[in-house]
Amino acid sequence: MKREDIRNVAIIAHVDHGKTTLVDELLKQSGVFRENQEVAERVMDSNDIERERGITILSKNTAVYYKNYKINIVDTPGHADFGGEVERVLKMVDGVILVVDAFEGPMPQTKFVLRKALELNLSVIVCINKIDRPGARPDEVQDEVLELLMDLDANDEQLDCPFVFASAKAGFAVMDLDDERKDMMPLFDTIIDHIPAPEGDESAPARMLISTIDYNEYVGRIGVGKVEDGVIRTNQELFVVNAHDLDKKYKVKIGKLYEYNGLAKYEVNEAKFGSIVAISGIAELHIGDTICDPENTEPIPFQKISEPTIAMHFMVNDSPLAGKEGKFVTSRHIRERLFRELNTDVSLRVEETDSTDSFKVSGRGELHLSVLIENMRREGYEFAVSRPEVLTKINERNQVLEPMELVYIDVPDEFSGNVIQKLSTRKGELQGMGSANGGYTRLEFRIPSRGLIGYRGDFMTDTKGNGIMNTVFDGYELYKGPIQFRKQGSLIVYESGTTLTYGLFNAQERGSLFIGAGEEVYAGMVIGQTGKSEDVEVNVCKAKHLSNTRSSSADEALRLVPPIVMSLEQCMDFIDDDELLEITPTHLRIRKKILDPVMRKRVNIRKNQ
């Protein structure tokens, strides 16, 4: 039985190819907003960090009405670190709109998300976006997408997918490049004609797979998924089972049931098969759970989410400045916040350690963990984190395996030699090299995941900000041997106090500084980088002694080089194994794990013996 009045579709693409802008336009042109209503750009990116960075982190559900059809739309992330979000939401839909930039063409993440869609046998509509962009080459990109579909062993029906040419920003879509450019209706019509209606049996026992978990302070966990069979009603008594945990089986009662319309959820009393709904009132609901009628407790199969590849230790801040800036500073606060994150982030792992003040947090990449850190500091948390480390495995022969990444780089021709040299020293193997558009070289590397830790900052410097780097996880391989990361040592504060121009002027001769005058510092804090490989201790709180021939105004002649202000990711990249990053709502401070200089020297002597 088909439910002809509904279409369920996900929008998938490589990062920055215009998915969220496309959803904006579909919402506007379907009449969700009033004509005089002021609507923010990328309205689906509701999180502050999503707006600032221009990336989607969490998948979002929305729905629009077109003619007599309800179209449920899922906007998914394009960044590899949030691939876990894409994998699971595809179980809710019957087809996908693959958005491809008309200038860049298919990119690494395009291949990743398209492969997932083809594996689930979903119908595909290809939307070549940004056709009004300077340098756009829609015809060539269409051929490249067809080649990609053939490379991924698409069947005949998938190869025969419709192509729509669009500019989400300008608000039009056309089936042919010569057609009149008016509105998004050709895309709406293609969705109705090409995405199959959901199938199910209305009279069968109710079954629904939970694909996403939302969280609300007032109602707790909210499970989102598609009703596969039957009808789900409020106050109905059902069972929760799980395909990966066959012992799991307990009775629940449906509290409230919601469907989507535009950006809002509205309460309904029942939902038939094919509907995408949200359910509240079930406390221990997890992604991959099946909610089902007692008559049929067979769980719906669910793809296991890829394992994390990188870990950091989150710990209580114990520096001399601890507790001065944060609102939540104790291990109990940090523990509660990390475990609360597990309610919505399926790719994250949080483990207790031997110390009650430290937690091991594992994620899909540096960006994944940095978004969590940034969210926590904005909420008023104060804590410290260690250098990111990769998660290794041991095989049956007792050999160490480490995660590998495929790295695709587009870089101006003159910088390609520098990039090749840097990645080669980090155990990267050049797999392919060719020319890209506009004087760019495209490089393809296979490299251990740990080889990329701390590289993004160097990459932006080496390419003067013009390089584009994308990574895709590529399985595990035998450990490739040690990699030398940072060649420069740290400038370490010798005594606590407030930085003075005179002390900083003397220190800047030893290297580059991260802070200016008037900053509070403590012994063991890192305030710069030296030009040499060993650490150097400096006294930046030192004042010039006055005498009858010198006056305090002589300080005005001292000129300080502007300090290097590092972002959170740059700080995470910079810290070494014996250092920590202290995170507060107002400051990012790098420090040595052992603050006492005498103790630190003793430990280093022991290590080098």
Buried (B, 14 or more C-beta within 10 A) or exposed (E): EEBEEBBBBBBBBBBBBBBBBBBBBBBBBBEBBEEEEEEEEBBBBEBEBBEEBEBBBBBBBBBBBBEEBBBBBBBBBBBBBBBBBBBBBBBBBBBBBBBBBBBBBBBBBBBBBBBBBBEBEBBBBBBBBBBBBEEBBBEEBBEBBBEBBEEBEBEEEBEEBBBBBBBBBEBBBBBEEEEEBEBBEBBBBBBBEBBEBBEBEBEBBBBBBBBBBBEEEEEBBBBBBBBBBBBBBBEBEBBBBBBEEEEBEEEBEBBBBBBBBBBEBEEBEBBBBBBBBBBBBBEEBBBBBBBBBEEBBEBBEBBEBEBBBBBBBBBBBEBBBBBBBBEBBBBEBBBEBBEEBBBBBBBBBBEEEEEEBBBBBBBBBBBBBBBBBBBBBEEBBBBBBBBBBBBBEEEEEEEEBBBBBBBBBBBBEEBBEBBBEBBBEBBBEBEEEEEBEEEBBBBBBBBBBBBBBBBBBBBBEBBEEEBBBBBBBBEBEEBBEEBEBBEBBBBBBBBBBEBBBBBBBBBBEBBBBBBBBEBBBBBBBBBBBBEEEEBBBBBBBBEBEEEEEEEEEEBEEBEEEEBEEBEBBBBBBBBBEBBBBBBBBEBBBBBBBBBEBEEBEEEBEEEEE
